[in-house]
């Protein structure tokens, strides 16, 4: 898969409906095992709540889906949260909604609307980003060529993640450019006086300046 949609940040977002507090927490995860760790985090941050409901979509194919009503009437909490994630086509995300009961019963329909609204607003606050499969590697070159290489990288929106200074300078970069094309262009600029080491590809959001 070349790209997928996910969340830009882990946030919390609170709304109050008929005296009940609904707090949406977003998490970016990559495995089912992380769900329990995130729930522990939610309980630590918001102790003694009435419910900790959640929905999760894991894996780039989106086939691993999990949800929990955590004591709310069946189908009124976890599934509505999960449905919001699926409608937004999000992957590798967990959304927990913490509820502090305010003394007024909302009924099944009211609960569905409340958990759905909490999930939607939490996602809006976290922001949706497109994660693109990108090449990552290290360019090693002489200091005399650093200026030319940095200019080339900036002009082509190639992200410099790190720079290490020694006898020669090493630039760790991330790019959407095909690795073969990048290699050829860097070698042309450096007149062959550069070395490129390809690292493992990764998914990266190019929509915001990081």
C-alpha positions as YAML, in Angstrom:
chain: A
units: angstrom
residues:
- id: 1
  name: UNK
  ca: [0.00, 0.00, 0.00]
- id: 2
  name: UNK
  ca: [1.46, 3.36, -1.07]
- id: 3
  name: UNK
  ca: [-0.52, 5.47, 1.40]
- id: 4
  name: UNK
  ca: [-3.22, 5.46, 4.06]
- id: 5
  name: UNK
  ca: [-5.09, 7.94, 6.26]
- id: 6
  name: UNK
  ca: [-4.32, 8.30, 9.93]
- id: 7
  name: UNK
  ca: [-4.39, 10.88, 12.71]
- id: 8
  name: UNK
  ca: [-1.88, 13.67, 13.00]
- id: 9
  name: UNK
  ca: [-1.70, 13.80, 16.81]
- id: 10
  name: UNK
  ca: [-2.76, 12.21, 20.07]
- id: 11
  name: UNK
  ca: [-5.16, 14.62, 21.77]
- id: 12
  name: UNK
  ca: [-8.02, 14.78, 24.25]
- id: 13
  name: UNK
  ca: [-11.27, 16.64, 23.70]
- id: 14
  name: UNK
  ca: [-14.12, 17.09, 26.16]
- id: 15
  name: UNK
  ca: [-17.81, 17.75, 25.62]
- id: 16
  name: UNK
  ca: [-20.65, 17.84, 28.16]
- id: 17
  name: UNK
  ca: [-24.05, 16.40, 27.33]
- id: 18
  name: UNK
  ca: [-26.83, 16.47, 29.94]
- id: 19
  name: UNK
  ca: [-24.28, 16.81, 32.75]
- id: 20
  name: UNK
  ca: [-22.21, 13.80, 31.58]
- id: 21
  name: UNK
  ca: [-18.61, 14.45, 30.58]
- id: 22
  name: UNK
  ca: [-17.46, 12.71, 27.39]
- id: 23
  name: UNK
  ca: [-13.70, 12.92, 26.79]
- id: 24
  name: UNK
  ca: [-12.34, 11.66, 23.47]
- id: 25
  name: UNK
  ca: [-8.70, 10.55, 23.43]
- id: 26
  name: UNK
  ca: [-6.91, 9.65, 20.21]
- id: 27
  name: UNK
  ca: [-3.93, 7.32, 19.95]
- id: 28
  name: UNK
  ca: [-1.76, 6.31, 17.01]
- id: 29
  name: UNK
  ca: [-1.01, 2.60, 17.30]
- id: 30
  name: UNK
  ca: [0.36, -0.25, 15.20]
- id: 31
  name: UNK
  ca: [-0.63, -3.40, 17.13]
- id: 32
  name: UNK
  ca: [-3.53, -4.80, 19.13]
- id: 33
  name: UNK
  ca: [-1.27, -5.14, 22.17]
- id: 34
  name: UNK
  ca: [-1.05, -1.34, 22.39]
- id: 35
  name: UNK
  ca: [-4.79, -1.05, 23.10]
- id: 36
  name: UNK
  ca: [-4.45, -2.21, 26.71]
- id: 37
  name: UNK
  ca: [-1.52, 0.17, 27.28]
- id: 38
  name: UNK
  ca: [-3.53, 3.10, 25.93]
- id: 39
  name: UNK
  ca: [-6.51, 2.18, 28.10]
- id: 40
  name: UNK
  ca: [-4.21, 2.20, 31.12]
- id: 41
  name: UNK
  ca: [-3.09, 5.67, 30.08]
- id: 42
  name: UNK
  ca: [-6.71, 6.82, 29.78]
- id: 43
  name: UNK
  ca: [-7.54, 5.44, 33.24]
- id: 44
  name: UNK
  ca: [-4.47, 7.10, 34.74]
- id: 45
  name: UNK
  ca: [-5.31, 10.46, 33.21]
- id: 46
  name: UNK
  ca: [-9.05, 10.26, 33.93]
- id: 47
  name: UNK
  ca: [-9.48, 8.05, 37.02]
- id: 48
  name: UNK
  ca: [-12.76, 6.77, 38.44]
- id: 49
  name: UNK
  ca: [-14.77, 7.40, 35.28]
- id: 50
  name: UNK
  ca: [-17.99, 5.52, 34.65]
- id: 51
  name: UNK
  ca: [-16.91, 4.04, 31.30]
- id: 52
  name: UNK
  ca: [-13.85, 3.76, 29.04]
- id: 53
  name: UNK
  ca: [-15.27, 2.88, 25.63]
- id: 54
  name: UNK
  ca: [-13.24, 2.60, 22.46]
- id: 55
  name: UNK
  ca: [-12.96, 1.73, 18.79]
- id: 56
  name: UNK
  ca: [-9.76, 0.77, 16.95]
- id: 57
  name: UNK
  ca: [-8.67, -0.02, 13.40]
- id: 58
  name: UNK
  ca: [-5.27, -1.67, 13.10]
- id: 59
  name: UNK
  ca: [-3.23, -2.62, 10.04]
- id: 60
  name: UNK
  ca: [-2.98, -0.99, 6.65]
- id: 61
  name: UNK
  ca: [-5.70, -3.28, 5.30]
- id: 62
  name: UNK
  ca: [-7.99, -2.17, 8.13]
- id: 63
  name: UNK
  ca: [-9.14, -5.73, 8.76]
- id: 64
  name: UNK
  ca: [-8.28, -5.80, 12.47]
- id: 65
  name: UNK
  ca: [-11.10, -3.91, 14.18]
- id: 66
  name: UNK
  ca: [-11.80, -3.80, 17.90]
- id: 67
  name: UNK
  ca: [-14.36, -2.00, 20.06]
- id: 68
  name: UNK
  ca: [-15.76, -2.05, 23.59]
- id: 69
  name: UNK
  ca: [-18.92, -0.65, 25.22]
- id: 70
  name: UNK
  ca: [-17.32, -1.08, 28.67]
- id: 71
  name: UNK
  ca: [-20.64, -1.46, 30.48]
- id: 72
  name: UNK
  ca: [-22.76, 0.84, 28.34]
- id: 73
  name: UNK
  ca: [-25.79, -0.80, 26.68]
- id: 74
  name: UNK
  ca: [-24.67, -3.05, 23.84]
- id: 75
  name: UNK
  ca: [-24.07, -1.22, 20.57]
- id: 76
  name: UNK
  ca: [-24.34, 2.30, 22.02]
- id: 77
  name: UNK
  ca: [-20.68, 3.24, 22.50]
- id: 78
  name: UNK
  ca: [-17.87, 1.13, 21.04]
- id: 79
  name: UNK
  ca: [-19.52, 0.38, 17.72]
- id: 80
  name: UNK
  ca: [-20.50, 4.02, 17.05]
- id: 81
  name: UNK
  ca: [-16.89, 5.05, 17.76]
- id: 82
  name: UNK
  ca: [-15.60, 2.34, 15.42]
- id: 83
  name: UNK
  ca: [-18.08, 3.35, 12.72]
- id: 84
  name: UNK
  ca: [-16.71, 6.91, 12.77]
- id: 85
  name: UNK
  ca: [-13.16, 5.58, 12.26]
- id: 86
  name: UNK
  ca: [-14.33, 3.40, 9.38]
- id: 87
  name: UNK
  ca: [-16.30, 6.20, 7.75]
- id: 88
  name: UNK
  ca: [-13.19, 8.38, 7.85]
- id: 89
  name: UNK
  ca: [-11.15, 5.46, 6.42]
- id: 90
  name: UNK
  ca: [-8.58, 5.77, 9.23]
- id: 91
  name: UNK
  ca: [-5.93, 3.13, 9.91]
- id: 92
  name: UNK
  ca: [-3.67, 2.40, 12.89]
- id: 93
  name: UNK
  ca: [-5.74, 4.47, 15.28]
- id: 94
  name: UNK
  ca: [-7.46, 3.98, 18.62]
- id: 95
  name: UNK
  ca: [-10.12, 6.34, 19.90]
- id: 96
  name: UNK
  ca: [-11.14, 6.07, 23.56]
- id: 97
  name: UNK
  ca: [-14.14, 7.96, 24.91]
- id: 98
  name: UNK
  ca: [-14.14, 8.35, 28.69]
- id: 99
  name: UNK
  ca: [-17.51, 9.06, 30.29]
- id: 100
  name: UNK
  ca: [-18.24, 10.51, 33.68]
- id: 101
  name: UNK
  ca: [-21.95, 9.91, 34.31]
- id: 102
  name: UNK
  ca: [-23.73, 13.10, 35.26]
- id: 103
  name: UNK
  ca: [-26.90, 11.63, 36.69]
- id: 104
  name: UNK
  ca: [-29.15, 12.02, 33.66]
- id: 105
  name: UNK
  ca: [-29.81, 8.92, 31.55]
- id: 106
  name: UNK
  ca: [-29.51, 9.55, 27.83]
- id: 107
  name: UNK
  ca: [-31.24, 6.46, 26.46]
- id: 108
  name: UNK
  ca: [-29.83, 4.24, 23.72]
- id: 109
  name: UNK
  ca: [-30.26, 6.79, 20.96]
- id: 110
  name: UNK
  ca: [-28.81, 9.57, 23.07]
- id: 111
  name: UNK
  ca: [-25.76, 7.47, 23.92]
- id: 112
  name: UNK
  ca: [-25.11, 6.64, 20.27]
- id: 113
  name: UNK
  ca: [-25.31, 10.32, 19.36]
- id: 114
  name: UNK
  ca: [-23.09, 11.34, 22.27]
- id: 115
  name: UNK
  ca: [-20.33, 8.81, 21.56]
- id: 116
  name: UNK
  ca: [-20.51, 9.53, 17.84]
- id: 117
  name: UNK
  ca: [-20.21, 13.27, 18.40]
- id: 118
  name: UNK
  ca: [-17.33, 12.81, 20.82]
- id: 119
  name: UNK
  ca: [-15.46, 10.66, 18.29]
- id: 120
  name: UNK
  ca: [-16.08, 13.03, 15.38]
- id: 121
  name: UNK
  ca: [-14.95, 16.10, 17.32]
- id: 122
  name: UNK
  ca: [-11.85, 14.35, 18.69]
- id: 123
  name: UNK
  ca: [-10.83, 13.37, 15.17]
- id: 124
  name: UNK
  ca: [-11.39, 16.93, 13.95]
- id: 125
  name: UNK
  ca: [-9.12, 18.22, 16.72]
- id: 126
  name: UNK
  ca: [-6.43, 15.59, 16.09]
- id: 127
  name: UNK
  ca: [-6.45, 16.18, 12.33]
- id: 128
  name: UNK
  ca: [-6.35, 13.62, 9.52]
- id: 129
  name: UNK
  ca: [-3.14, 13.14, 7.54]
- id: 130
  name: UNK
  ca: [-2.13, 11.06, 4.57]
- id: 131
  name: UNK
  ca: [0.77, 8.75, 5.39]
- id: 132
  name: UNK
  ca: [2.83, 8.05, 2.25]
- id: 133
  name: UNK
  ca: [5.33, 5.23, 1.84]
- id: 134
  name: UNK
  ca: [8.65, 7.04, 1.54]
- id: 135
  name: UNK
  ca: [12.31, 6.18, 1.04]
- id: 136
  name: UNK
  ca: [14.80, 6.81, 3.82]
- id: 137
  name: UNK
  ca: [18.56, 6.81, 3.70]
- id: 138
  name: UNK
  ca: [21.89, 8.42, 4.53]
- id: 139
  name: UNK
  ca: [23.94, 10.61, 2.20]
- id: 140
  name: UNK
  ca: [27.62, 10.91, 3.07]
- id: 141
  name: UNK
  ca: [29.61, 13.61, 1.33]
- id: 142
  name: UNK
  ca: [32.41, 16.17, 1.64]
- id: 143
  name: UNK
  ca: [31.78, 19.50, 3.34]
- id: 144
  name: UNK
  ca: [32.58, 21.34, 0.12]
- id: 145
  name: UNK
  ca: [29.44, 19.82, -1.46]
- id: 146
  name: UNK
  ca: [27.11, 20.37, 1.50]
- id: 147
  name: UNK
  ca: [25.68, 23.66, 0.28]
- id: 148
  name: UNK
  ca: [24.80, 22.30, -3.16]
- id: 149
  name: UNK
  ca: [23.24, 19.18, -1.70]
- id: 150
  name: UNK
  ca: [21.17, 21.07, 0.87]
- id: 151
  name: UNK
  ca: [19.86, 23.36, -1.88]
- id: 152
  name: UNK
  ca: [18.89, 20.34, -4.00]
- id: 153
  name: UNK
  ca: [17.14, 18.66, -1.06]
- id: 154
  name: UNK
  ca: [15.15, 21.79, -0.18]
- id: 155
  name: UNK
  ca: [14.13, 22.39, -3.80]
- id: 156
  name: UNK
  ca: [12.80, 18.84, -4.03]
- id: 157
  name: UNK
  ca: [11.01, 18.80, -0.67]
- id: 158
  name: UNK
  ca: [13.35, 16.13, 0.69]
- id: 159
  name: UNK
  ca: [13.27, 16.06, 4.48]
- id: 160
  name: UNK
  ca: [16.58, 16.21, 6.35]
- id: 161
  name: UNK
  ca: [15.95, 14.24, 9.56]
- id: 162
  name: UNK
  ca: [19.44, 14.48, 11.00]
- id: 163
  name: UNK
  ca: [22.95, 15.67, 10.23]
- id: 164
  name: UNK
  ca: [26.15, 14.17, 11.69]
- id: 165
  name: UNK
  ca: [29.49, 15.92, 11.43]
- id: 166
  name: UNK
  ca: [32.77, 14.02, 11.31]
- id: 167
  name: UNK
  ca: [35.49, 13.73, 8.72]
- id: 168
  name: UNK
  ca: [32.61, 13.93, 6.26]
- id: 169
  name: UNK
  ca: [29.04, 15.04, 6.77]
- id: 170
  name: UNK
  ca: [26.14, 12.57, 6.90]
- id: 171
  name: UNK
  ca: [22.58, 13.59, 6.14]
- id: 172
  name: UNK
  ca: [19.72, 11.28, 7.07]
- id: 173
  name: UNK
  ca: [16.88, 12.01, 4.67]
- id: 174
  name: UNK
  ca: [13.29, 11.01, 3.84]
- id: 175
  name: UNK
  ca: [11.93, 11.41, 0.30]
- id: 176
  name: UNK
  ca: [9.02, 10.58, -1.95]
- id: 177
  name: UNK
  ca: [11.41, 10.54, -4.89]
- id: 178
  name: UNK
  ca: [12.28, 7.10, -6.24]
- id: 179
  name: UNK
  ca: [15.51, 5.98, -4.59]
- id: 180
  name: UNK
  ca: [17.17, 5.25, -7.93]
- id: 181
  name: UNK
  ca: [16.40, 8.75, -9.19]
- id: 182
  name: UNK
  ca: [17.62, 10.31, -5.95]
- id: 183
  name: UNK
  ca: [20.86, 8.35, -6.14]
- id: 184
  name: UNK
  ca: [21.52, 9.44, -9.71]
- id: 185
  name: UNK
  ca: [20.80, 13.12, -9.04]
- id: 186
  name: UNK
  ca: [22.90, 13.24, -5.87]
- id: 187
  name: UNK
  ca: [25.81, 11.58, -7.65]
- id: 188
  name: UNK
  ca: [25.51, 14.08, -10.50]
- id: 189
  name: UNK
  ca: [25.62, 17.01, -8.07]
- id: 190
  name: UNK
  ca: [28.53, 15.50, -6.15]
- id: 191
  name: UNK
  ca: [30.39, 14.36, -9.28]
- id: 192
  name: UNK
  ca: [30.46, 10.89, -7.80]
- id: 193
  name: UNK
  ca: [31.94, 12.11, -4.49]
- id: 194
  name: UNK
  ca: [29.05, 10.91, -2.34]
- id: 195
  name: UNK
  ca: [27.83, 7.68, -0.82]
- id: 196
  name: UNK
  ca: [24.20, 6.71, -0.35]
- id: 197
  name: UNK
  ca: [22.94, 4.07, 2.07]
- id: 198
  name: UNK
  ca: [19.31, 3.08, 1.85]
- id: 199
  name: UNK
  ca: [17.50, 2.44, 5.11]
- id: 200
  name: UNK
  ca: [14.14, 0.79, 5.68]
- id: 201
  name: UNK
  ca: [11.22, 2.59, 4.01]
- id: 202
  name: UNK
  ca: [8.64, 4.20, 6.27]
- id: 203
  name: UNK
  ca: [5.26, 5.92, 6.11]
- id: 204
  name: UNK
  ca: [5.50, 9.70, 6.48]
- id: 205
  name: UNK
  ca: [3.07, 12.61, 6.38]
- id: 206
  name: UNK
  ca: [4.09, 15.25, 3.84]
- id: 207
  name: UNK
  ca: [1.06, 17.47, 4.46]
- id: 208
  name: UNK
  ca: [2.48, 19.49, 7.32]
- id: 209
  name: UNK
  ca: [5.87, 21.02, 8.00]
- id: 210
  name: UNK
  ca: [7.51, 18.86, 10.61]
...
